[in-house]
Amino acid sequence: MEWETVIGLEIHAQLSTRSKIFSGAATAYGAEPNTQACAVDLGLPGVLPVLNKEVVRMAAMFGLATGSTVAKRSVFDRKNYFYPDLPKGYQISQLALPIVQRGKITIELEDGSRKTIGITRAHLEEDAGKSLHEDFHGMTGIDLNRAGTPLLEIVSEPDMRSAKEAVAYMKKIHELVRYLGICDGNMQEGSFRCDANVSIRPKGREKFGTRTELKNINSFRYVERAINIEVERQIDVLESGKEVVQETRLYDADRDETRSMRSKEEANDYRYFPDPDLLPVEITEAFINQVKETLPELPDAKRSRFISQFALSEYDAGILTGSRDLANYFETVAKTADAKLAANWIIGDVSARLNKEDKDISASPVNAGMLAGMINRISDNTLSGKLAKEVFDAMWNGEGDADAIIEKRGLKQITDSSAIESLIDEIIAANPAQVAEYRSGKDKLFGFFVGLAMKASKGKANPAQLNDILKKKLSA
């Protein structure tokens, strides 16, 4: 039987506020355990939550950026369950009336095709604490620093039909929340993670199969692997005559398998009811318009503009708009230097060095002004491509800007035709046998003469001029 995969993602994006969603406690990562949990986060008797206005603004930004409806009235609910890292015995979330409803986002697949994925809702909620199982000799430690950290849970429609589509959707959401500045997207720190709802059905059938939920996956690679493994498992279950059980499963990257955690709960298992300590959130059209005015240029719009304004290929524009910081870096360079050369250098040498040293573009030792200055020296023939790489390395190592390095190292490209002619004449005179072979038809020897000429000029001869003059001299 041919099977069809059905996937929906629930993405948890930690909002980039300095304080928590219902308290003034800090949200900074890496603090000592239980040093950033106040009385509200601990659920001590007599305390009351107070909504952080900034999380409402950030949720509205996401809603507007995805063409969703930003609800004028939304309600916080209590989701009741017991777990050691949930000190109140309930999580404050949104169920019936979320702040963001019915949006969509378009993803691009590996074959260049596009697909629209529906966004059912995005709701605000608080994070729970963290259970620590290492170094406690058979016991579990509880760190409540994350308790109360603001999350935006983004729930997709079950519109994805492969693990690759799910990864493309997750990457698009990741790109968007970082562009908006509402989430840093740091997966290693848990700022961006997802649950994947996976089911299969016979191809052509409309009714969905029984789904399982893969919990808390925090890398694109693991999302793809976990979904594919779970799909294989469900096919094996059904083809052996058994039934898939609705449950929550965990992906174990070390064993490369999914395994059961618990039976999947329904909404009524959590006994949701409106939180009596929090008033409904009511926002005005004026507030929504105010938020709309603060939206940055979004990735798809920026990509299209780069293609038309700077004559870039779709591939180059896609890479350069992959992050807001990278796009800003490129655009700053392209304001005063050749845009195509700028794209080539940023996608090539700059990105390679950043990846090698595990740095972000914002931490590049070669700032946009320095790169533009070097590219201008390539454009005016002061530098050849080879010399430019030497200058770039020197800039990266902190030796100053391009002009200072060129002056200090004497790297100015030789463009004087008479000087290049003289140099070539000496090489031809010193290698009569090779000249004769070349003229008898051994064209491959041309590279031999180019190498000698570049060596003699210490790499400073203009390559185009050198090739042109050498061809004429050898053919004389």
C-alpha positions, 0 to 999 in steps of 0.5 A: 500500500502507498502511504501519505504522511500528514504533519503539523508543527507546534513551534515554541518561540521564546519571546525576547523580553527582558522580564517574564510574561507575568512577573518582573524576574529576568529571562537571561540565559545561563544564570545559576539554577533558581536565581531568576524565579520570583514569588510569582514564578514559584506560585507562592500564596497571595501573589498575582500575575501581571501581564507584560505588555511587550509580549502582546506587542510581539505576538501582534507583530507575528500575526500581522507578518503572517496575514493572521487576524490579531484578536481584539479580545483574547483570554488566558486560561489555566492548563491544569496538570501536575509536574515537578517543574510546574510549581503552581500546578497549572500553566497559564496559556490560551485555548479558546480565544488566542491572540493570533488566528488563521494566518499562512506562510509560503515555503520554498521546496528544494525543487524550487516549487512553493507551497502555502502552509496554514497557521491555525493559531499563535497563542501566548503562554508561560514556560515551565521550569526544567528537570535536571537528571544528570549529576544527582545520583538517581534523583532529579534536580529542578531549576525554575529559572525558565518558569514564567518565560514568555512563549509564543506557540505557533500551531500550523495546519496539518498541511505538510506531507513530508519531513522536508516540507516540515523543515522548510516551514520550521526554517521559514518561521525561524527566519521570520521571528528573527527578522521581527526581532521577537525571538533570538531563535537560539535552538541550543538554549531552547529559545526555539523548539517544536513538537511534531504531530505525525500521522499516515493514511493510505494515499487518496483517503481524506480521513486522517490517521491516528497521530502521535506527537514528537515532543521538544525537538530543537534542531532542523536535522533532528526534526527531519530525522525524527519525523522520517523514523516515526513515519517508518514506525507507523507504517510497520505498525499498520502493515503488521495488522496493528493500530497506531496508538495516540501518544506523546513520543520522544526522539532519542538522537543517540539511539536514532529512534522514537519511544513512548513517553505517555498517552496523548492527552486531550484538552479536557484532560487538562481541565482548561478554564479562564484564569480568574487572576487575569483580565481578558486582553483587549487591544484597539485598532490604534494599537494594531496600526501602531504595531504595523508601522514598526514592522521591518521589511520582511524576508520575502519582500527583501529578497524580491527587492534585492533581485530587482535592485541589485540584479542578484540571482534568486540563489544569491538573494536567498542566502543574503536575506537568510538573516536580517543582520546579513541582509543589512551588512550586504546592503551597506556594502552595496551602497558604495561598492559593486553589488555583484562583487559584494554578494560574491565576497559575502557568500564566499570568503566572508561566510567561510571565515565566519563559519570556520570561527563560529561567528555571526555576521555582527561579530565579523572583524571585517565590517561593511565599510572595510569590505566595500573599500576593498571591493572598490580597489578591485573595481578600479584595478588597484587589486587583482583577485589574488591580491584582494584575498591577501588584503582580506586576510590582513583586514580579518587579522586586524591590520586596518582597512584595505588602503592602509594594507595596500600601502603598507605591503606594496600590493598595488596591482601593476596595470602599466602595459609597458611594464607587463610587456617588458616582464613578458619579453624577459620570460619569452627570451629565457624559455625559447624551447617552451616558446617553440613548443607552444607555437607548434601547437602545444596550447596547454603551455600557455598556463606555464607562461602565465604562472612564470609571469605572475611569479615574476610580478609577485602576483601584482600584474593585472591578470586580464592585461597579462593574458592579453599581452602574453597571447599576442607576444607568443603568437607573434 
